[in-house]
Structure formats: structure tokens, C-alpha cells
Amino acid sequence: MKKFVLWLCVAALAVSCMGMAMADSYKIAVPNDPTNEGRALLLLQSIGALTLNEEAGVEAGLKDVVSSTAEIEFVEMAAENIPTVLPDVDFAIINNNFALDNGLVPSKDGLAIESADSPYSNVICVKEGNEEADLTKALIAAFTSQKVVDFIAATYPDGSVVSVIENPTDGFDPTVDYEALKGQTISIAVTPVPHELIAAIAKETLAEKGITLDVVEVTDYVTPNDFVEAGDVYANFFAHIPYQEKFNQDNGTHLVIVAPVHVEPMAIYGGKTKDLTVLTAK
């Protein structure tokens, strides 16, 4: 009987220790593309969850994690798929457009949110050689209008999306011969909320001059660039500056950033764990 009781005690202790080990290890889902993974890691560093190599910068990767307060298991995956695994991980760092598209509001549901003062402005891109064309100028003017600024402010008063348009237009570029563009179509690839909503405002503006904006919605971070490079669409509007620069570097593409429109502060969301202090308490 004594041996049996001892075995039970040892077994109970083992289970208890296992539970403690599991409780001290946390799964965090992060985007697997270089710039967005770096962005996620910088956000974790900003809350004190980890320390990165000082030279890592916006392209920080898991190899640049020097230390962490808690034991973290990173789950790397395509940014658009992260909302689907939120219930299965402790925390997830989700790009704002995919968060909004899945009913998550960063200011309300996020446990920690990035500052809007960041290098991650979402931009319009065209293929090299088209940056000075009248179609491009008309597109830029429509997307950087006061109407767009007002729409962003009214739709996202909580700061989920923040305009970075410095000199809003009336929707039109005075150097463009709009009469010559009348009847033409500009195709643009966008990801969902908020890009497609902003594109709808620009579409109305261009229609006033008889120009059709053909909005092509996609749901990933590669196809829009492939479309522009191949000439399947004229422009795209979905990604931030570091991502586009890195994409060109890695893929030999010729995408030119022509206009920053807004910033979408990235946030950390709770899945199985809702208390962010487990990552920061020492």
C-alpha cells in the first residue's frame, strides 16, 4: 500500500510539473513573410516580451530573437490564415486588414497595438515606367482626396485605420488631361477591408471624369504584385512600404510606390490566453 501511495504522489507531481511547464510555454502565431514577421517581433519587443538583435530592424526574423521573458513557440504562417487559428494558439499577431475582415477591432479586441507613427504606410503601386503616366496621376489624385481622408476618419474613429495623406486633393490632378482619359479603364488589385472600401471612394471620383476603376479583390499578399508585374492589372493597393521594397528585392520585380494612403496599426490578439502579462512578467 505504501508503494502504491508513493507512486500516486510521484505521478501527481509529474502531472503537476508538466502542467507548469505547459503553462509557461505560449504559442504565438505570426506572419511568415519577412517584413510582417519583423513587424510582429518588433511589437512583441515594444511590450517587453522579447529582445531582438539591435541590428535586425524591420526585417527581423526569429533568428534575431536574443531573449524572451517567457518560453514562446512561434507559429509562422501566411498572414491571411492567422485569424483562423486564433482559437488554437495563445496569442496571434494579425495584420489589420485581415483582422477587420474577420470581425476583430484592434482598439477593442487587441491586447496591445502598434503606434500609428510607423514606417508601414499602405501604398499604391504601379509597374516601373507607368509612374508618371496620366492614368497614374489620376489614380493618385482620386486615392489621396479629401473625400478619402474624411471617409477614413469617419469609418475608423478608433484609429484602426489612420490616413497618412499629407496634402489631400479635390480628387483630381490639374496637370491631367481628363478629357483624353474619358472612357478608359484603370484596373487595380486590392485586398479586403479597408482597401476595397477606400477604392470604392476613388471609383466614384474617377467616374465623374468618365474613367472606370475596375477593382479586383484578392485575399493574399503575393497575387496583387504578380498581377502588376505581369501587366494583368495596372496598379495595386494592399501592402505597406517595407513589404513592397522587400518583395522587389527578393523577386526581381519592378513595382514602384506612387502614393502612401493609410496606416493600419498591427495588434496582438488573445486566443487561448487573454492575459498578455504572462509574456512580460519576470
C-alpha angles and dihedrals in degrees: 000000000000091000090050093050090048091051090051090051093049091046091049090049091050092051090046092051091046090052091051092050092049092048090053093053120074131191115221121186114215134174113269099216113098103245097040092046088051090049090052092049092049089053090052090049091051091060093046098252095124145356124236132204105274092234096051098093123168092335094059115150136189089272088065095059104112098179142343133206093226132028106269129192109198118212107202117201145142109297094235092058098051097088089059093059097045093106090053100051133056094238138000131199107212132188108245098240091056091043092053091044089056096049097262119135112202096210092050106028100029118099091202129008134201121246115261087226096085142118091250101098113158109236147193114241134192132179118276109272095037098072095098097038119120090240089058093046090050090049093050093049092051094049095045098047128129086248089063092046091051092045093053092047093048096043097043107032089152092066097251086133122022126193117234094184104132102186109026117206129215085248096273140081113227091210093060123094096223092178089063090051095049111124095020126123128223115199119206130181115219138172120232127274123032099007097057090048093052090046089056090060091049090047091058091049095050091047088064087068095043094257119134119218109205106202114203112193119210130173106214139062100242108048096064091058093044089052093053094044091050092046093242090127130020099228144355137217117192116087140067128247100261091049094052093046091050092046091056091047095050099039105033091238125152105225117152123203108225106168139013112216112171148343125236109201109223118230142197115236129199119239117165089351122051101178111087092189089079086075096048108032113104 
